[in-house]
């Protein structure tokens, strides 16, 4: 029934033929959104990681996220680096892709082995770490360097996006006669289907579905050994609408849904099968997007519910952990200071309640309930954007420089916390 309803909705959207206005600037990225209080109520090229259809809007465009400052000052690397690009092929098609590491900071098709990535707040195990824990010492290499291929097609007022991602590792070991062979492997397939359309003259819809299928296995040639396997299914749905109330003001409702489940075959010297902890999460809310000239004010509030169910095992009952987050505030402003310089301010704050169950006996549980606040670096955010022709550099500023001075003047830490660069091809 759900598949039939989804098909009807998609078909209805495709029948509408109002012109799709690409009223966006080809600039932005995660640094911009973070500086505006983790803002999700604006249009930005970062969202091509969630909905591949955005590549049809940000065509002939390259974006590179240089990541968050990592380690000691001036150390190489940076958490969450990735690069994406999109290139036009005629009037209707665009082709592009993403290269992402295993520390990708989003929740879309570029995310690898979700249980091993700290982007998802409620902890649950990844497939590689699960297999390595069962067959200690671990011989499965963690997934990395995800390759995402994306294509979009424009039909009337609608852009349809398709995404395919793959990453894999192997670790095989063989000794001379009598010969012992061990094989460890991991892989992940990812799929994304996204749509951006004007369902009326004043309402733009942005909706996407992501499917991730991570798996890992280990076996050796020892007599009686049974292959150890772990696999998960990750399904995410993200939807936004931009309702133009007047030429300057848009109302932006948002809905997200995520479910993760999986199975484990313990292998080794005795066969056994069990379920991964299952995660279900959804969020909904809304905000406003007010733009006049080169000044943009955007923000809103969300409600989020998250639950993690841990299956019962011998001597341990089923456990349910949950977290309810409300309100989640994301507020931000952006304005043009000079022809080549933009300033940004933001604010993010979360109030939540968590419930954690622990086993008290084979049939009873103890329950812990507490209020919490987040994120750990919550509060005001600050950023700048530099524009040099078609090249842009956006940075989230370490707000401590306002109190202690820039690093080159007398501060003790980095001036910029997160940097994104982009280039709009002429």
VOPAGU-2260 file (C-alpha; in pm, 1 decimal, decimal comma):
REM VOPAGU-2260
SITE   aa  ch    i         X         Y         Z
SITE  UNK   A    0       0,0       0,0       0,0
SITE  UNK   A    1     281,5     245,0      85,6
SITE  UNK   A    2     452,0     178,1    -247,7
SITE  UNK   A    3     123,5     241,9    -431,7
SITE  UNK   A    4      62,2     569,1    -245,8
SITE  UNK   A    5     421,1     683,5    -314,7
SITE  UNK   A    6     380,8     606,8    -685,1
SITE  UNK   A    7      57,0     808,7    -703,0
SITE  UNK   A    8     218,9    1107,1    -528,8
SITE  UNK   A    9     522,0    1102,5    -758,2
SITE  UNK   A   10     304,2    1066,0   -1071,1
SITE  UNK   A   11      85,0    1357,6    -962,2
SITE  UNK   A   12     391,3    1577,8    -910,1
SITE  UNK   A   13     527,2    1501,1   -1256,2
SITE  UNK   A   14     200,9    1608,4   -1424,7
SITE  UNK   A   15     230,2    1968,0   -1309,6
SITE  UNK   A   16     406,0    2198,8   -1557,3
SITE  UNK   A   17     493,2    2531,9   -1401,4
SITE  UNK   A   18     838,1    2670,4   -1483,5
SITE  UNK   A   19    1113,1    2583,7   -1231,9
SITE  UNK   A   20    1288,6    2903,7   -1130,9
SITE  UNK   A   21    1655,6    2857,1   -1043,9
SITE  UNK   A   22    1667,3    3164,7    -822,5
SITE  UNK   A   23    1976,1    3057,2    -630,5
SITE  UNK   A   24    2337,4    3169,0    -610,6
SITE  UNK   A   25    2597,5    2902,7    -685,1
SITE  UNK   A   26    2779,4    2930,8    -355,9
SITE  UNK   A   27    2751,8    2792,5      -4,0
SITE  UNK   A   28    2813,0    2461,6     171,9
SITE  UNK   A   29    2837,7    2315,9     520,6
SITE  UNK   A   30    3045,8    2605,2     657,0
SITE  UNK   A   31    2772,0    2848,8     554,2
SITE  UNK   A   32    2494,0    2639,8     710,9
SITE  UNK   A   33    2692,6    2580,7    1031,0
SITE  UNK   A   34    2770,7    2951,1    1070,1
SITE  UNK   A   35    2396,8    3021,6    1042,1
SITE  UNK   A   36    2316,3    2802,0    1341,5
SITE  UNK   A   37    2311,4    2466,3    1160,3
SITE  UNK   A   38    2037,7    2608,9     942,1
SITE  UNK   A   39    1812,9    2369,4     748,4
SITE  UNK   A   40    1559,5    2629,8     635,7
SITE  UNK   A   41    1761,7    2769,8     343,8
SITE  UNK   A   42    1851,9    2651,4      -6,5
SITE  UNK   A   43    2217,4    2546,2     -25,3
SITE  UNK   A   44    2435,7    2312,9    -238,2
SITE  UNK   A   45    2518,2    2096,8      67,3
SITE  UNK   A   46    2172,8    1943,1      36,9
SITE  UNK   A   47    2276,2    1755,1    -279,4
SITE  UNK   A   48    2415,5    1500,4     -31,2
SITE  UNK   A   49    2058,8    1443,8      91,2
SITE  UNK   A   50    1867,7    1495,4    -234,1
SITE  UNK   A   51    2065,0    1435,4    -554,0
SITE  UNK   A   52    1812,0    1643,7    -749,7
SITE  UNK   A   53    1985,1    1958,2    -620,0
SITE  UNK   A   54    2269,2    1880,0    -862,0
SITE  UNK   A   55    2030,2    1988,2   -1135,8
SITE  UNK   A   56    2001,3    2330,5    -972,0
SITE  UNK   A   57    2371,3    2362,6    -884,2
SITE  UNK   A   58    2491,0    2243,0   -1223,9
SITE  UNK   A   59    2840,9    2320,8   -1355,4
SITE  UNK   A   60    2946,0    2361,9    -994,1
SITE  UNK   A   61    3226,8    2218,0    -781,0
SITE  UNK   A   62    3224,8    2220,5    -400,4
SITE  UNK   A   63    3498,8    2101,5    -164,7
SITE  UNK   A   64    3454,4    2083,1     209,6
SITE  UNK   A   65    3794,1    2124,8     378,8
SITE  UNK   A   66    3646,3    1995,5     701,8
SITE  UNK   A   67    3666,9    2082,2    1070,0
SITE  UNK   A   68    3997,8    2169,1    1236,3
SITE  UNK   A   69    4158,1    1845,5    1356,5
SITE  UNK   A   70    4431,9    1774,1    1608,6
SITE  UNK   A   71    4691,2    2031,5    1702,3
SITE  UNK   A   72    4712,2    2362,7    1512,3
SITE  UNK   A   73    4844,2    2325,2    1157,1
SITE  UNK   A   74    4813,4    1945,3    1161,5
SITE  UNK   A   75    4710,3    1791,0     825,8
SITE  UNK   A   76    4368,4    1655,2     746,1
SITE  UNK   A   77    4046,2    1779,3     893,6
SITE  UNK   A   78    3731,3    1596,7     999,9
SITE  UNK   A   79    3463,1    1552,0     734,0
SITE  UNK   A   80    3639,6    1647,4     412,0
SITE  UNK   A   81    3460,7    1565,6      84,4
SITE  UNK   A   82    3426,3    1698,3    -271,3
SITE  UNK   A   83    3127,4    1706,1    -506,2
SITE  UNK   A   84    3063,9    1825,6    -859,4
SITE  UNK   A   85    2788,7    1851,4   -1119,8
SITE  UNK   A   86    2819,8    1913,2   -1493,3
SITE  UNK   A   87    2549,6    1985,4   -1751,1
SITE  UNK   A   88    2496,8    1754,3   -2049,6
SITE  UNK   A   89    2243,9    1930,4   -2270,4
SITE  UNK   A   90    1932,5    2110,2   -2150,1
SITE  UNK   A   91    1786,5    1826,9   -1944,0
SITE  UNK   A   92    2068,4    1614,0   -1798,6
SITE  UNK   A   93    2342,5    1672,6   -1544,4
SITE  UNK   A   94    2603,8    1422,6   -1426,4
SITE  UNK   A   95    2827,6    1441,9   -1124,9
SITE  UNK   A   96    2941,6    1273,4    -810,0
SITE  UNK   A   97    3078,5    1287,8    -457,5
SITE  UNK   A   98    3401,5    1153,9    -309,7
SITE  UNK   A   99    3361,1    1119,4      67,9
SITE  UNK   A  100    3556,2     970,8     356,0
SITE  UNK   A  101    3422,0     761,6     642,7
SITE  UNK   A  102    3391,4    1075,5     857,7
SITE  UNK   A  103    3136,3    1235,4     623,7
SITE  UNK   A  104    2933,4    1481,6     836,7
SITE  UNK   A  105    2589,9    1428,5     676,2
SITE  UNK   A  106    2316,9    1164,2     673,6
SITE  UNK   A  107    2271,8    1107,4     300,5
SITE  UNK   A  108    2405,5     869,8      37,7
SITE  UNK   A  109    2769,9     954,5     114,0
SITE  UNK   A  110    2741,1     822,5     472,0
SITE  UNK   A  111    2939,9     500,8     531,7
SITE  UNK   A  112    2854,1     225,0     782,7
SITE  UNK   A  113    2607,6     446,7     974,3
SITE  UNK   A  114    2653,9     270,6    1307,9
SITE  UNK   A  115    3022,2     364,0    1303,9
SITE  UNK   A  116    2961,5     731,3    1222,4
SITE  UNK   A  117    2901,8     984,3    1498,8
SITE  UNK   A  118    2666,2    1191,3    1280,1
SITE  UNK   A  119    2369,0     986,6    1407,8
SITE  UNK   A  120    2331,4    1078,8    1773,3
SITE  UNK   A  121    2189,5     757,4    1923,2
SITE  UNK   A  122    2472,8     499,1    1938,1
SITE  UNK   A  123    2438,3     163,5    1765,9
SITE  UNK   A  124    2696,8     -75,3    1623,7
SITE  UNK   A  125    2839,4     -65,5    1273,7
SITE  UNK   A  126    2870,9    -383,7    1066,2
SITE  UNK   A  127    3253,1    -385,5    1054,3
SITE  UNK   A  128    3302,5    -331,2    1426,9
SITE  UNK   A  129    3042,0    -600,3    1500,5
SITE  UNK   A  130    3217,1    -867,0    1292,9
SITE  UNK   A  131    3559,3    -770,4    1429,2
SITE  UNK   A  132    3429,8    -791,1    1786,9
SITE  UNK   A  133    3294,5   -1142,7    1728,9
SITE  UNK   A  134    3608,3   -1264,6    1549,0
SITE  UNK   A  135    3868,2   -1090,7    1761,7
SITE  UNK   A  136    4125,2    -977,0    1666,6
SITE  UNK   A  137    3941,5    -787,7    1396,2
SITE  UNK   A  138    4040,0    -866,4    1039,3
SITE  UNK   A  139    3779,7    -664,9     846,0
SITE  UNK   A  140    3904,7    -327,5     724,2
SITE  UNK   A  141    3668,4     -37,2     790,0
SITE  UNK   A  142    3495,1     117,7     489,0
SITE  UNK   A  143    3635,6     441,4     352,0
SITE  UNK   A  144    3655,3     653,9      33,9
SITE  UNK   A  145    3292,3     631,3     -72,6
SITE  UNK   A  146    3228,1     694,8    -444,9
SITE  UNK   A  147    2888,8     844,9    -531,0
SITE  UNK   A  148    2765,6     881,4    -889,8
SITE  UNK   A  149    2473,1    1116,0    -951,6
SITE  UNK   A  150    2251,5    1210,9   -1245,3
SITE  UNK   A  151    1956,2    1447,8   -1275,2
SITE  UNK   A  152    1688,9    1493,0   -1538,7
SITE  UNK   A  153    1474,9    1805,9   -1579,6
SITE  UNK   A  154    1114,3    1749,4   -1686,6
SITE  UNK   A  155     902,9    2066,2   -1715,0
SITE  UNK   A  156     914,7    2223,9   -1368,9
SITE  UNK   A  157    1057,5    1912,7   -1203,6
SITE  UNK   A  158    1411,6    1786,0   -1146,4
SITE  UNK   A  159    1455,0    1416,2   -1072,1
SITE  UNK   A  160    1782,1    1300,9    -915,8
SITE  UNK   A  161    1937,0     954,9    -903,2
SITE  UNK   A  162    2234,5     849,1    -691,7
SITE  UNK   A  163    2441,7     530,5    -669,8
SITE  UNK   A  164    2723,0     482,1    -417,9
SITE  UNK   A  165    2972,5     203,9    -350,2
SITE  UNK   A  166    3262,6     138,2    -115,0
SITE  UNK   A  167    3439,1    -187,8     -33,9
SITE  UNK   A  168    3739,9    -341,8     141,0
SITE  UNK   A  169    3913,1    -681,5     140,3
SITE  UNK   A  170    4171,1    -834,0     371,1
SITE  UNK   A  171    4279,3   -1184,9     268,5
SITE  UNK   A  172    4562,5   -1379,3     429,8
SITE  UNK   A  173    4715,4   -1710,7     313,8
SITE  UNK   A  174    5001,4   -1915,6     465,5
SITE  UNK   A  175    5212,8   -2187,4     297,3
SITE  UNK   A  176    5131,7   -2556,9     333,2
SITE  UNK   A  177    4939,6   -2694,6     506,7
SITE  UNK   A  178    4775,7   -2363,4     415,4
SITE  UNK   A  179    4543,1   -2148,3     620,1
SITE  UNK   A  180    4332,9   -1888,0     447,6
SITE  UNK   A  181    4131,6   -1609,9     606,2
SITE  UNK   A  182    3907,0   -1368,0     423,0
SITE  UNK   A  183    3766,1   -1044,5     563,2
SITE  UNK   A  184    3554,0    -811,0     353,3
SITE  UNK   A  185    3310,6    -523,6     379,6
SITE  UNK   A  186    3098,3    -334,4     128,8
SITE  UNK   A  187    2816,5     -86,3     105,3
SITE  UNK   A  188    2571,3      -2,4    -170,2
SITE  UNK   A  189    2378,3     321,7    -156,1
SITE  UNK   A  190    2081,7     448,8    -357,4
SITE  UNK   A  191    1912,9     787,7    -364,5
SITE  UNK   A  192    1601,7     911,7    -544,3
SITE  UNK   A  193    1516,5    1278,9    -513,2
SITE  UNK   A  194    1265,4    1525,1    -656,8
SITE  UNK   A  195    1251,6    1903,7    -657,6
SITE  UNK   A  196     939,6    2056,1    -810,2
SITE  UNK   A  197     710,4    2357,4    -803,0
SITE  UNK   A  198     376,7    2201,7    -711,3
SITE  UNK   A  199     213,7    2546,0    -738,9
SITE  UNK   A  200     342,8    2886,9    -840,4
SITE  UNK   A  201     432,0    2959,5    -477,1
SITE  UNK   A  202     523,4    2616,7    -332,1
SITE  UNK   A  203     845,2    2431,1    -404,1
SITE  UNK   A  204     879,5    2069,8    -282,0
SITE  UNK   A  205    1212,2    1905,2    -194,8
SITE  UNK   A  206    1182,0    1532,5    -112,9
SITE  UNK   A  207    1427,6    1241,7    -123,6
SITE  UNK   A  208    1467,6     880,0     -15,1
SITE  UNK   A  209    1802,0     716,9      66,6
SITE  UNK   A  210    1876,3     344,0      99,0
SITE  UNK   A  211    2209,9     221,1     239,0
SITE  UNK   A  212    2307,5    -147,8     257,5
SITE  UNK   A  213    2632,1    -198,1     454,7
SITE  UNK   A  214    2762,3    -551,7     514,6
SITE  UNK   A  215    3074,4    -723,9     647,5
SITE  UNK   A  216    3195,9   -1083,8     672,4
SITE  UNK   A  217    3488,2   -1295,2     792,1
SITE  UNK   A  218    3578,7   -1661,4     744,8
SITE  UNK   A  219    3882,7   -1886,1     744,5
SITE  UNK   A  220    3970,4   -2230,4     616,2
SITE  UNK   A  221    3992,4   -2393,7     959,4
SITE  UNK   A  222    3791,7   -2711,4     991,7
SITE  UNK   A  223    3440,3   -2644,5    1118,0
SITE  UNK   A  224    3463,6   -2268,3    1080,0
SITE  UNK   A  225    3138,6   -2093,7     986,5
SITE  UNK   A  226    3137,1   -1754,0     817,0
SITE  UNK   A  227    3055,6   -1457,6    1038,6
SITE  UNK   A  228    2834,0   -1199,3     868,2
SITE  UNK   A  229    2661,3    -874,3     958,7
SITE  UNK   A  230    2434,0    -659,0     743,9
SITE  UNK   A  231    2207,4    -358,8     793,3
SITE  UNK   A  232    1935,3    -174,7     605,0
SITE  UNK   A  233    1924,1     204,3     640,3
SITE  UNK   A  234    1622,0     388,9     501,0
SITE  UNK   A  235    1593,0     766,1     524,5
SITE  UNK   A  236    1326,1    1007,6     399,8
SITE  UNK   A  237    1377,1    1384,5     397,3
SITE  UNK   A  238    1117,6    1638,6     286,5
SITE  UNK   A  239    1100,3    2016,7     282,5
SITE  UNK   A  240     865,7    2267,3     122,6
SITE  UNK   A  241     927,3    2633,4      46,7
SITE  UNK   A  242     596,8    2820,2      52,2
SITE  UNK   A  243     632,7    3176,9     -75,3
SITE  UNK   A  244     394,1    3377,6     143,5
SITE  UNK   A  245     502,4    3701,5     -23,2
SITE  UNK   A  246     799,2    3805,4    -240,3
SITE  UNK   A  247    1026,7    3825,2      65,0
SITE  UNK   A  248     893,4    3559,6     303,9
SITE  UNK   A  249     883,6    3179,9     278,5
SITE  UNK   A  250     741,9    2930,1     524,1
SITE  UNK   A  251     949,9    2609,3     537,1
SITE  UNK   A  252     789,8    2294,0     685,7
SITE  UNK   A  253    1025,2    1998,5     734,6
SITE  UNK   A  254     981,6    1624,5     792,5
SITE  UNK   A  255    1247,7    1352,8     826,9
SITE  UNK   A  256    1227,6     979,3     894,1
SITE  UNK   A  257    1501,2     722,6     952,3
SITE  UNK   A  258    1498,2     351,3    1027,0
SITE  UNK   A  259    1793,2     114,7    1065,8
SITE  UNK   A  260    1777,3    -262,0    1122,6
SITE  UNK   A  261    1998,0    -561,4    1053,1
SITE  UNK   A  262    2102,7    -918,3    1126,5
SITE  UNK   A  263    2414,8   -1087,7    1263,6
SITE  UNK   A  264    2532,1   -1443,9    1189,2
SITE  UNK   A  265    2785,1   -1514,2    1462,6
SITE  UNK   A  266    2970,4   -1789,6    1275,3
SITE  UNK   A  267    3292,4   -1924,4    1423,8
SITE  UNK   A  268    3263,2   -2273,4    1565,8
SITE  UNK   A  269    2888,1   -2252,9    1623,9
SITE  UNK   A  270    2616,9   -2103,2    1406,8
SITE  UNK   A  271    2377,4   -1849,6    1549,3
SITE  UNK   A  272    2169,3   -1561,9    1424,3
SITE  UNK   A  273    2049,8   -1247,9    1600,2
SITE  UNK   A  274    1917,4    -901,6    1522,0
SITE  UNK   A  275    2100,7    -573,3    1543,1
SITE  UNK   A  276    1953,6    -309,0    1770,2
SITE  UNK   A  277    1691,2    -130,0    1560,1
SITE  UNK   A  278    1678,9     247,1    1536,6
SITE  UNK   A  279    1373,1     454,3    1444,0
SITE  UNK   A  280    1382,6     832,3    1429,2
SITE  UNK   A  281    1156,2    1104,2    1297,6
SITE  UNK   A  282    1142,9    1481,1    1318,1
SITE  UNK   A  283     905,3    1751,2    1205,3
SITE  UNK   A  284     874,2    2124,0    1241,4
SITE  UNK   A  285     893,0    2444,6    1048,2
SITE  UNK   A  286    1060,5    2776,7    1006,2
SITE  UNK   A  287    1072,8    3100,7     813,9
SITE  UNK   A  288    1304,1    3225,0     543,6
SITE  UNK   A  289    1299,8    3605,0     501,7
SITE  UNK   A  290    1508,2    3763,8     226,1
SITE  UNK   A  291    1525,5    4126,4     124,0
SITE  UNK   A  292    1806,7    4236,2    -104,4
SITE  UNK   A  293    2126,5    4067,9      14,5
SITE  UNK   A  294    1997,7    4017,6     370,0
SITE  UNK   A  295    1867,5    3673,0     469,1
SITE  UNK   A  296    1708,1    3579,0     800,0
SITE  UNK   A  297    1614,3    3212,8     849,1
SITE  UNK   A  298    1526,4    2987,9    1138,8
SITE  UNK   A  299    1274,9    2761,7    1301,2
SITE  UNK   A  300    1201,5    2490,6    1553,7
SITE  UNK   A  301    1185,1    2108,9    1533,2
SITE  UNK   A  302    1049,8    1818,5    1736,7
SITE  UNK   A  303    1248,1    1494,0    1715,9
SITE  UNK   A  304    1177,1    1145,7    1852,6
SITE  UNK   A  305    1441,2     869,5    1852,0
SITE  UNK   A  306    1417,2     513,3    1979,7
SITE  UNK   A  307    1669,2     229,5    1994,5
SITE  UNK   A  308    1543,6    -123,1    2067,8
SITE  UNK   A  309    1798,2    -383,6    2181,0
SITE  UNK   A  310    1670,0    -741,7    2131,2
SITE  UNK   A  311    1652,9    -978,0    2427,6
SITE  UNK   A  312    1935,4   -1229,1    2477,1
SITE  UNK   A  313    1989,1   -1514,9    2720,0
SITE  UNK   A  314    1943,4   -1373,7    3067,7
SITE  UNK   A  315    1879,3   -1021,1    2944,5
SITE  UNK   A  316    1534,0    -878,8    2857,1
SITE  UNK   A  317    1462,5    -651,9    2561,4
SITE  UNK   A  318    1583,6    -298,1    2628,4
SITE  UNK   A  319    1445,1      26,5    2486,5
SITE  UNK   A  320    1639,4     351,8    2488,4
SITE  UNK   A  321    1488,5     672,1    2359,6
SITE  UNK   A  322    1544,1    1043,0    2328,6
SITE  UNK   A  323    1292,3    1319,9    2267,0
SITE  UNK   A  324    1432,4    1651,6    2152,6
SITE  UNK   A  325    1215,5    1961,7    2176,8
SITE  UNK   A  326    1267,5    2235,6    2104,6
SITE  UNK   A  327    1552,6    2224,1    1853,8
SITE  UNK   A  328    1628,8    2584,6    1760,6
SITE  UNK   A  329    1824,1    2670,5    1445,3
SITE  UNK   A  330    1845,6    3044,3    1382,5
SITE  UNK   A  331    2067,2    3236,2    1142,3
SITE  UNK   A  332    2125,9    3553,8     944,7
SITE  UNK   A  333    2340,2    3638,4     643,1
SITE  UNK   A  334    2413,4    3976,6     488,1
SITE  UNK   A  335    2651,6    4136,6     239,9
SITE  UNK   A  336    2917,5    4353,8     403,6
SITE  UNK   A  337    3117,9    4434,4      89,6
SITE  UNK   A  338    3104,6    4329,8    -275,6
SITE  UNK   A  339    3334,2    4038,2    -188,5
SITE  UNK   A  340    3247,5    3974,6     177,6
SITE  UNK   A  341    2943,6    3825,2     354,4
SITE  UNK   A  342    2885,3    3806,3     728,9
SITE  UNK   A  343    2683,5    3541,1     913,8
SITE  UNK   A  344    2546,1    3492,3    1263,6
SITE  UNK   A  345    2355,7    3199,6    1407,8
SITE  UNK   A  346    2226,1    3031,9    1718,2
SITE  UNK   A  347    2157,6    2664,9    1791,5
SITE  UNK   A  348    2011,3    2515,2    2108,9
SITE  UNK   A  349    1852,9    2179,6    2194,4
SITE  UNK   A  350    1652,9    2068,5    2497,4
SITE  UNK   A  351    1582,6    1699,1    2529,4
SITE  UNK   A  352    1489,4    1408,4    2751,3
SITE  UNK   A  353    1646,4    1064,8    2738,4
SITE  UNK   A  354    1525,8     730,0    2873,4
SITE  UNK   A  355    1778,9     449,0    2920,5
SITE  UNK   A  356    1692,6      95,1    3031,5
SITE  UNK   A  357    1942,5    -143,5    3191,1
SITE  UNK   A  358    1880,8    -509,8    3286,7
SITE  UNK   A  359    1780,2    -568,1    3651,0
SITE  UNK   A  360    1710,6    -939,0    3601,5
SITE  UNK   A  361    1631,7   -1181,8    3323,8
SITE  UNK   A  362    1281,8   -1036,2    3297,9
SITE  UNK   A  363    1296,4    -686,4    3452,9
SITE  UNK   A  364    1468,2    -358,6    3369,4
SITE  UNK   A  365    1581,8     -47,9    3553,2
SITE  UNK   A  366    1496,8     286,1    3393,4
SITE  UNK   A  367    1692,6     609,1    3395,0
SITE  UNK   A  368    1526,8     932,5    3274,5
SITE  UNK   A  369    1705,6    1264,5    3250,7
SITE  UNK   A  370    1694,9    1601,9    3080,7
SITE  UNK   A  371    1988,2    1701,3    2862,2
SITE  UNK   A  372    2096,5    1999,0    2657,9
SITE  UNK   A  373    2296,2    2021,5    2339,3
SITE  UNK   A  374    2490,0    2032,4    2128,5
SITE  UNK   A  375    2802,2    2047,7    2345,1
SITE  UNK   A  376    2923,5    2354,9    2154,0
SITE  UNK   A  377    2577,1    2511,7    2152,7
SITE  UNK   A  378    2498,0    2876,4    2141,5
SITE  UNK   A  379    2608,2    3152,0    1905,9
SITE  UNK   A  380    2782,2    3080,8    1574,8
SITE  UNK   A  381    2972,9    3315,6    1349,1
SITE  UNK   A  382    3091,2    3297,0     989,5
SITE  UNK   A  383    3218,7    3483,4     685,8
SITE  UNK   A  384    3198,8    3428,1     312,6
SITE  UNK   A  385    3449,0    3552,5      54,8
SITE  UNK   A  386    3346,8    3600,8    -309,2
SITE  UNK   A  387    3607,9    3638,2    -582,0
SITE  UNK   A  388    3423,1    3617,5    -912,6
SITE  UNK   A  389    3295,5    3261,4    -950,0
SITE  UNK   A  390    3515,2    3133,6    -663,7
SITE  UNK   A  391    3385,1    3128,9    -305,6
SITE  UNK   A  392    3538,3    3049,1      29,3
SITE  UNK   A  393    3306,0    3014,1     329,3
SITE  UNK   A  394    3427,4    2973,4     684,5
SITE  UNK   A  395    3279,5    2918,3    1026,4
SITE  UNK   A  396    3469,1    3141,2    1266,9
SITE  UNK   A  397    3583,3    3029,1    1609,2
SITE  UNK   A  398    3378,7    3282,2    1806,2
SITE  UNK   A  399    3646,6    3288,3    2074,9
SITE  UNK   A  400    3851,8    3520,8    1851,8
SITE  UNK   A  401    3602,5    3794,7    1941,4
SITE  UNK   A  402    3710,2    3757,6    2302,4
SITE  UNK   A  403    4081,4    3682,2    2263,1
SITE  UNK   A  404    4179,8    3820,7    1923,7
SITE  UNK   A  405    4277,5    3665,3    1592,6
SITE  UNK   A  406    4547,9    3402,6    1604,8
SITE  UNK   A  407    4788,8    3622,5    1407,3
SITE  UNK   A  408    4730,9    3905,7    1656,8
SITE  UNK   A  409    4735,0    3726,6    1987,0
SITE  UNK   A  410    4478,7    3448,8    2007,3
SITE  UNK   A  411    4577,3    3098,4    2112,8
SITE  UNK   A  412    4358,5    2891,2    1882,1
SITE  UNK   A  413    4251,8    2863,1    1517,8
SITE  UNK   A  414    4060,2    3151,7    1364,7
SITE  UNK   A  415    3849,3    2935,2    1132,6
SITE  UNK   A  416    3681,6    2617,5    1256,5
SITE  UNK   A  417    3526,3    2487,0     931,3
SITE  UNK   A  418    3597,1    2584,5     569,8
SITE  UNK   A  419    3413,1    2516,6     241,1
SITE  UNK   A  420    3530,9    2623,4    -104,5
SITE  UNK   A  421    3328,7    2625,7    -425,6
SITE  UNK   A  422    3358,0    2728,4    -789,4
SITE  UNK   A  423    3080,7    2797,7   -1039,2
SITE  UNK   A  424    3204,9    2701,9   -1384,3
SITE  UNK   A  425    3146,0    2978,5   -1640,8
